[in-house]
């Protein structure tokens, strides 16, 4: 499961790293246009929410991050977001916590059924991240950036035609769940 979390994040970073701050903030010229910055930070916020809930701990996000990347800003063309570097710093602190909680979740899993339950927050994080990278790829294309293909994974299969979850299905989920945090 760690490898799938890393693969999802690497796919995201590969798309975002070459972009300037202006490109991260660029708004597509359509009514549902959302900047890459919003998607980028929203991915981290939802991961933070999932893990905080599962671990019964407070969010890592300060109030400004929670406000900026909350769903109320999804259609707010006037929203201002932190810089890409600030988003990456937040994202890295969230991912460190996620990996720690993943290790804890699988420390004493007695059977496959318990493993599937323990793995569920991590499955949601992977699905959410890949779902937003689909939109980031679209925005990059609208900006004239070089195309980036869907994520490659032996485990996660993309449905590029889907517009709502489940856009990504995790094949061999039982294998992933049994592998726990070490895979």
BARO-120208 format. One line per 4 residues: number of its first residue (from 1); their letters; for each residue y, z, x of N, C-alpha, C. Coordinates in nm, 3 decimals. Example, Ala and Ser with C-alpha at 12.3 -4.5 7.8 and 13.67 -1.06 7.14 Angstrom:
BEGIN
1) as) -0.569 0.780 1.319 -0.450 0.780 1.230 -0.330 0.780 1.320 ~ -0.225 0.708 1.285 -0.106 0.714 1.367 0.003 0.787 1.290
! end
This chain:
BEGIN
1) xxxx) -0.119 0.000 0.082 0.000 0.000 0.000 0.125 0.000 0.087 ~ 0.122 0.070 0.199 0.236 0.068 0.291 0.268 -0.074 0.332 ~ 0.165 -0.153 0.358 0.190 -0.290 0.403 0.258 -0.371 0.293 ~ 0.224 -0.348 0.168 0.290 -0.420 0.059 0.435 -0.376 0.042
5) xxxx) 0.461 -0.247 0.059 0.600 -0.199 0.055 0.680 -0.263 0.168 ~ 0.621 -0.268 0.287 0.689 -0.330 0.402 0.710 -0.479 0.379 ~ 0.612 -0.547 0.324 0.624 -0.691 0.300 0.735 -0.722 0.200 ~ 0.743 -0.643 0.094 0.849 -0.663 -0.006 0.986 -0.644 0.057
9) xxxx) 1.001 -0.539 0.138 1.130 -0.512 0.201 1.165 -0.618 0.305 ~ 1.066 -0.663 0.381 1.092 -0.766 0.481 1.138 -0.895 0.414 ~ 1.076 -0.930 0.303 1.115 -1.050 0.227 1.262 -1.037 0.184 ~ 1.300 -0.921 0.135 1.438 -0.897 0.094 1.533 -0.908 0.213
13) xxxx) 1.502 -0.840 0.322 1.589 -0.844 0.440 1.603 -0.986 0.495 ~ 1.494 -1.061 0.496 1.500 -1.198 0.546 1.600 -1.283 0.467 ~ 1.613 -1.256 0.339 1.707 -1.331 0.256 1.850 -1.283 0.271 ~ 1.870 -1.155 0.296 2.003 -1.096 0.292 2.070 -1.091 0.430
17) xxxx) 1.992 -1.070 0.535 2.050 -1.054 0.670 2.145 -1.165 0.712 ~ 2.113 -1.291 0.687 2.203 -1.397 0.736 2.333 -1.412 0.657 ~ 2.349 -1.339 0.549 2.465 -1.356 0.462 2.583 -1.272 0.508 ~ 2.702 -1.329 0.493 2.825 -1.256 0.523 2.856 -1.160 0.408
21) xxxx) 2.952 -1.071 0.431 2.992 -0.979 0.324 3.046 -1.058 0.204 ~ 3.120 -1.164 0.230 3.172 -1.247 0.120 3.059 -1.312 0.041 ~ 2.955 -1.357 0.111 2.841 -1.417 0.041 2.764 -1.312 -0.039 ~ 2.752 -1.192 0.015 2.685 -1.085 -0.060 2.759 -1.054 -0.190
25) xxxx) 2.891 -1.066 -0.188 2.974 -1.033 -0.305 2.999 -1.153 -0.397 ~ 2.960 -1.274 -0.354 2.986 -1.395 -0.430 2.926 -1.388 -0.570 ~ 3.003 -1.431 -0.669 2.955 -1.431 -0.807 2.924 -1.573 -0.851 ~ 2.802 -1.598 -0.894 2.769 -1.731 -0.944 2.858 -1.766 -1.064
29) xxxx) 2.899 -1.893 -1.076 2.988 -1.935 -1.184 2.915 -1.957 -1.316 ~ 2.859 -1.852 -1.367 2.791 -1.856 -1.496 2.806 -1.719 -1.560 ~ 2.796 -1.711 -1.691 2.821 -1.581 -1.759 2.732 -1.468 -1.712 ~ 2.608 -1.498 -1.675 2.517 -1.392 -1.631 2.516 -1.377 -1.479
33) xxxx) 2.620 -1.429 -1.412 2.626 -1.424 -1.267 2.644 -1.282 -1.215 ~ 2.555 -1.244 -1.126 2.558 -1.111 -1.064 2.551 -1.133 -0.914 ~ 2.625 -1.056 -0.839 2.626 -1.074 -0.694 2.495 -1.025 -0.631 ~ 2.467 -1.078 -0.513 2.351 -1.033 -0.437 2.366 -0.885 -0.403
37) xxxx) 2.489 -0.841 -0.376 2.512 -0.698 -0.345 2.460 -0.609 -0.457 ~ 2.486 -0.648 -0.582 2.437 -0.567 -0.694 2.284 -0.559 -0.689 ~ 2.218 -0.675 -0.680 2.071 -0.675 -0.678 2.019 -0.591 -0.562 ~ 2.078 -0.607 -0.447 2.037 -0.539 -0.325 2.043 -0.387 -0.343
41) xxxx) 2.158 -0.338 -0.387 2.173 -0.194 -0.407 2.093 -0.140 -0.524 ~ 2.080 -0.221 -0.629 2.004 -0.179 -0.747 1.857 -0.159 -0.712 ~ 1.803 -0.245 -0.626 1.664 -0.228 -0.581 1.647 -0.089 -0.519 ~ 1.740 -0.051 -0.432 1.730 0.080 -0.366 1.746 0.194 -0.466
45) xxxx) 1.841 0.180 -0.559 1.863 0.287 -0.657 1.740 0.309 -0.744 ~ 1.679 0.203 -0.791 1.561 0.220 -0.878 1.445 0.280 -0.800 ~ 1.429 0.241 -0.673 1.326 0.304 -0.590 1.356 0.453 -0.576 ~ 1.481 0.487 -0.552 1.523 0.627 -0.541 1.489 0.703 -0.669
49) xxxx) 1.520 0.644 -0.784 1.493 0.707 -0.914 1.343 0.727 -0.933 ~ 1.264 0.625 -0.905 1.117 0.634 -0.921 1.059 0.747 -0.835 ~ 1.098 0.751 -0.710 1.041 0.849 -0.618 1.094 0.990 -0.647 ~ 1.222 1.001 -0.680 1.275 1.133 -0.716 1.202 1.189 -0.837
53) xxxx) 1.177 1.103 -0.935 1.104 1.147 -1.056 0.962 1.189 -1.020 ~ 0.892 1.106 -0.943 0.753 1.136 -0.906 0.743 1.262 -0.822 ~ 0.841 1.283 -0.734 0.839 1.399 -0.643 0.908 1.521 -0.704 ~ 0.967 1.502 -0.822 1.043 1.609 -0.888 1.149 1.665 -0.794
57) xxxx) 1.226 1.573 -0.734 1.333 1.608 -0.643 1.460 1.534 -0.685 ~ 1.575 1.577 -0.636 1.700 1.508 -0.672 1.709 1.371 -0.605 ~ 1.792 1.285 -0.663 1.817 1.154 -0.603 1.885 1.170 -0.468 ~ 1.862 1.075 -0.380 1.933 1.069 -0.253 2.070 1.005 -0.271
61) xxxx) 2.085 0.925 -0.374 2.209 0.849 -0.396 2.325 0.940 -0.432 ~ 2.437 0.926 -0.359 2.558 0.996 -0.402 2.610 0.933 -0.531 ~ 2.700 1.000 -0.597 2.751 0.955 -0.727 2.805 0.812 -0.722 ~ 2.874 0.775 -0.614 2.930 0.640 -0.603 2.824 0.533 -0.602
65) xxxx) 2.713 0.558 -0.535 2.601 0.463 -0.532 2.537 0.455 -0.670 ~ 2.516 0.570 -0.733 2.456 0.571 -0.866 2.541 0.491 -0.963 ~ 2.673 0.508 -0.953 2.763 0.436 -1.043 2.764 0.287 -1.012 ~ 2.777 0.252 -0.886 2.789 0.111 -0.848 2.668 0.029 -0.890
69) xxxx) 2.549 0.084 -0.873 2.428 0.006 -0.894 2.353 0.041 -1.023 ~ 2.419 0.116 -1.110 2.360 0.145 -1.241 2.360 0.020 -1.327 ~ 2.276 0.019 -1.430 2.264 -0.100 -1.515 2.393 -0.133 -1.589 ~ 2.483 -0.038 -1.603 2.610 -0.067 -1.672 2.694 -0.168 -1.594
73) xxxx) 2.667 -0.186 -1.466 2.743 -0.283 -1.386 2.675 -0.419 -1.377 ~ 2.563 -0.436 -1.444 2.490 -0.563 -1.434 2.576 -0.680 -1.480 ~ 2.660 -0.662 -1.578 2.747 -0.770 -1.627 2.894 -0.746 -1.595 ~ 2.922 -0.651 -1.511 3.061 -0.616 -1.478 3.107 -0.702 -1.360
77) xxxx) 3.179 -0.808 -1.392 3.225 -0.901 -1.288 3.335 -0.840 -1.203 ~ 3.391 -0.725 -1.245 3.496 -0.659 -1.167 3.442 -0.545 -1.080 ~ 3.312 -0.520 -1.087 3.253 -0.411 -1.009 3.269 -0.438 -0.860 ~ 3.293 -0.333 -0.785 3.303 -0.341 -0.639 3.188 -0.261 -0.581
81) xxxx) 3.124 -0.318 -0.480 3.005 -0.258 -0.423 3.029 -0.219 -0.278 ~ 2.952 -0.124 -0.228 2.961 -0.089 -0.085 2.926 -0.211 0.001 ~ 2.955 -0.201 0.129 2.922 -0.309 0.221 2.771 -0.322 0.235 ~ 2.730 -0.438 0.286 2.587 -0.460 0.310 2.528 -0.356 0.402
85) xxxx) 2.605 -0.317 0.506 2.556 -0.215 0.601 2.536 -0.081 0.530 ~ 2.627 -0.044 0.441 2.613 0.082 0.367 2.491 0.077 0.275 ~ 2.470 -0.037 0.213 2.354 -0.051 0.124 2.225 -0.038 0.206 ~ 2.221 -0.102 0.322 2.102 -0.095 0.408 2.077 0.049 0.453
89) xxxx) 2.182 0.122 0.489 2.165 0.262 0.530 2.101 0.344 0.417 ~ 2.155 0.327 0.296 2.100 0.397 0.180 1.956 0.354 0.156 ~ 1.933 0.221 0.160 1.800 0.167 0.135 1.698 0.223 0.235 ~ 1.737 0.236 0.361 1.645 0.288 0.463 1.614 0.435 0.440
93) xxxx) 1.712 0.513 0.397 1.683 0.655 0.370 1.590 0.669 0.250 ~ 1.609 0.583 0.150 1.521 0.586 0.032 1.379 0.546 0.073 ~ 1.367 0.441 0.154 1.233 0.395 0.193 1.162 0.500 0.277 ~ 1.231 0.570 0.363 1.169 0.677 0.442 1.110 0.783 0.349
97) xxxx) 1.187 0.819 0.246 1.137 0.917 0.149 1.018 0.861 0.072 ~ 1.024 0.734 0.035 0.914 0.671 -0.037 0.785 0.677 0.043 ~ 0.793 0.644 0.170 0.673 0.646 0.254 0.618 0.788 0.270 ~ 0.708 0.884 0.279 0.665 1.024 0.287 0.593 1.065 0.158
101) xxxx) 0.650 1.027 0.044 0.587 1.062 -0.084 0.456 0.987 -0.104 ~ 0.447 0.865 -0.054 0.323 0.790 -0.062 0.211 0.863 0.012 ~ 0.243 0.909 0.131 0.144 0.984 0.209 0.101 1.111 0.135 ~ 0.197 1.180 0.076 0.167 1.303 0.002 0.083 1.272 -0.123
105) xxxx) 0.115 1.163 -0.192 0.045 1.130 -0.316 -0.104 1.105 -0.293 ~ -0.139 1.054 -0.175 -0.278 1.018 -0.149 -0.350 1.117 -0.059 ~ -0.286 1.230 -0.034 -0.348 1.329 0.055 -0.481 1.380 0.001 ~ -0.488 1.405 -0.127 -0.612 1.462 -0.183 -0.647 1.395 -0.316
109) xxxx) -0.658 1.265 -0.316 -0.696 1.190 -0.436 -0.848 1.192 -0.447 ~ -0.902 1.248 -0.557 -1.047 1.267 -0.566 -1.127 1.142 -0.603 ~ -1.066 1.045 -0.675 -1.143 0.929 -0.720 -1.051 0.810 -0.749 ~ -1.112 0.698 -0.788 -1.036 0.576 -0.814 -0.936 0.592 -0.927
113) xxxx) -0.976 0.664 -1.031 -0.886 0.683 -1.147 -0.761 0.760 -1.103 ~ -0.779 0.862 -1.025 -0.664 0.940 -0.976 -0.580 0.856 -0.881 ~ -0.645 0.770 -0.803 -0.571 0.683 -0.711 -0.482 0.586 -0.787 ~ -0.534 0.531 -0.897 -0.453 0.438 -0.978 -0.330 0.509 -1.034
117) xxxx) -0.347 0.631 -1.079 -0.235 0.709 -1.133 -0.134 0.740 -1.022 ~ -0.184 0.782 -0.908 -0.095 0.816 -0.796 -0.020 0.693 -0.746 ~ -0.082 0.576 -0.756 -0.022 0.453 -0.704 0.080 0.392 -0.799 ~ 0.083 0.433 -0.923 0.168 0.367 -1.023 0.317 0.362 -0.986
121) xxxx) 0.380 0.470 -0.940 0.522 0.457 -0.903 0.545 0.354 -0.792 ~ 0.451 0.342 -0.701 0.465 0.249 -0.590 0.445 0.105 -0.638 ~ 0.356 0.086 -0.735 0.338 -0.046 -0.795 0.467 -0.089 -0.865 ~ 0.529 0.004 -0.938 0.654 -0.029 -1.007 0.765 -0.065 -0.908
125) xxxx) 0.770 0.005 -0.795 0.870 -0.023 -0.693 0.850 -0.164 -0.637 ~ 0.727 -0.199 -0.605 0.697 -0.331 -0.551 0.734 -0.439 -0.654 ~ 0.694 -0.421 -0.778 0.724 -0.519 -0.882 0.875 -0.533 -0.900 ~ 0.946 -0.423 -0.904 1.091 -0.428 -0.924 1.160 -0.500 -0.809
129) xxxx) 1.120 -0.469 -0.687 1.183 -0.533 -0.572 1.159 -0.683 -0.573 ~ 1.035 -0.725 -0.595 1.006 -0.868 -0.599 1.076 -0.936 -0.716 ~ 1.090 -0.868 -0.828 1.160 -0.928 -0.943 1.305 -0.958 -0.908 ~ 1.371 -0.866 -0.838 1.511 -0.890 -0.801 1.524 -0.991 -0.688
133) xxxx) 1.426 -0.999 -0.599 1.437 -1.100 -0.493 1.428 -1.240 -0.552 ~ 1.362 -1.253 -0.665 1.358 -1.382 -0.734 1.501 -1.426 -0.769 ~ 1.581 -1.333 -0.819 1.718 -1.366 -0.856 1.805 -1.389 -0.732 ~ 1.778 -1.315 -0.627 1.853 -1.335 -0.502 1.826 -1.475 -0.447
137) xxxx) 1.701 -1.520 -0.456 1.669 -1.656 -0.412 1.747 -1.758 -0.493 ~ 1.760 -1.734 -0.623 1.836 -1.825 -0.711 1.983 -1.828 -0.671 ~ 2.041 -1.712 -0.647 2.183 -1.704 -0.609 2.205 -1.773 -0.475 ~ 2.116 -1.750 -0.381 2.127 -1.816 -0.251 2.129 -1.968 -0.269
141) xxxx) 2.042 -2.020 -0.354 2.038 -2.165 -0.380 2.170 -2.212 -0.441 ~ 2.225 -2.134 -0.533 2.353 -2.170 -0.596 2.468 -2.171 -0.495 ~ 2.456 -2.092 -0.389 2.558 -2.090 -0.283 2.536 -2.203 -0.183 ~ 2.425 -2.275 -0.195 2.395 -2.380 -0.099 2.325 -2.330 0.026
145) xxxx) 2.273 -2.208 0.021 2.198 -2.153 0.134 2.060 -2.219 0.143 ~ 2.002 -2.214 0.260 1.867 -2.268 0.279 1.771 -2.199 0.184 ~ 1.680 -2.276 0.125 1.585 -2.216 0.031 1.493 -2.115 0.099 ~ 1.458 -2.015 0.023 1.361 -1.915 0.067 1.252 -1.913 -0.039
149) xxxx) 1.130 -1.929 0.004 1.019 -1.932 -0.091 0.987 -1.795 -0.146 ~ 0.901 -1.791 -0.245 0.858 -1.662 -0.298 0.783 -1.583 -0.192 ~ 0.771 -1.454 -0.212 0.703 -1.371 -0.113 0.558 -1.416 -0.096 ~ 0.510 -1.401 0.025 0.370 -1.431 0.049 0.295 -1.299 0.063
153) xxxx) 0.191 -1.288 -0.012 0.111 -1.167 -0.012 -0.029 -1.203 -0.059 ~ -0.126 -1.144 0.004 -0.263 -1.162 -0.043 -0.286 -1.083 -0.171 ~ -0.202 -0.986 -0.195 -0.222 -0.894 -0.306 -0.131 -0.922 -0.425 ~ -0.003 -0.952 -0.398 0.095 -0.969 -0.505 0.108 -1.118 -0.537
157) xxxx) 0.087 -1.153 -0.662 0.096 -1.291 -0.707 0.221 -1.307 -0.793 ~ 0.305 -1.406 -0.758 0.430 -1.429 -0.830 0.409 -1.528 -0.944 ~ 0.472 -1.500 -1.057 0.481 -1.595 -1.167 0.626 -1.638 -1.172 ~ 0.658 -1.747 -1.105 0.796 -1.791 -1.090 0.859 -1.833 -1.223
161) xxxx) 0.778 -1.861 -1.325 0.831 -1.901 -1.455 0.869 -1.781 -1.541 ~ 0.815 -1.665 -1.512 0.842 -1.546 -1.595 0.987 -1.503 -1.578 ~ 1.051 -1.465 -1.690 1.188 -1.417 -1.683 1.199 -1.268 -1.709 ~ 1.087 -1.206 -1.740 1.085 -1.062 -1.762 0.954 -1.008 -1.709
165) xxxx) 0.948 -0.877 -1.681 0.823 -0.820 -1.631 0.708 -0.848 -1.727 ~ 0.589 -0.869 -1.679 0.551 -0.866 -1.538 0.569 -1.002 -1.472 ~ 0.667 -1.013 -1.384 0.689 -1.136 -1.309 0.594 -1.145 -1.192 ~ 0.552 -1.029 -1.149 0.462 -1.021 -1.034 0.344 -0.936 -1.075
169) xxxx) 0.225 -0.987 -1.049 0.107 -0.908 -1.079 0.042 -0.870 -0.947 ~ -0.012 -0.754 -0.946 -0.078 -0.706 -0.825 -0.228 -0.724 -0.846 ~ -0.280 -0.821 -0.775 -0.422 -0.852 -0.782 -0.500 -0.747 -0.706 ~ -0.627 -0.733 -0.739 -0.713 -0.638 -0.667 -0.650 -0.499 -0.664
173) xxxx) -0.589 -0.457 -0.774 -0.520 -0.329 -0.779 -0.614 -0.214 -0.744 ~ -0.740 -0.224 -0.784 -0.836 -0.117 -0.750 -0.852 -0.103 -0.600 ~ -0.853 -0.215 -0.529 -0.865 -0.211 -0.383 -0.742 -0.142 -0.325 ~ -0.624 -0.178 -0.375 -0.500 -0.116 -0.328 -0.500 0.033 -0.356
177) xxxx) -0.537 0.071 -0.476 -0.536 0.213 -0.512 -0.633 0.294 -0.424 ~ -0.751 0.240 -0.399 -0.847 0.311 -0.315 -0.797 0.324 -0.172 ~ -0.722 0.223 -0.127 -0.671 0.225 0.010 -0.560 0.327 0.027 ~ -0.495 0.362 -0.082 -0.393 0.465 -0.078 -0.279 0.431 0.015
181) xxx) -0.224 0.531 0.077 -0.107 0.514 0.160 -0.135 0.445 0.291 ~ -0.257 0.430 0.332 -0.283 0.375 0.463 -0.295 0.225 0.468 ~ -0.293 0.157 0.354 -0.315 0.013 0.356 -0.185 -0.061 0.357
! end
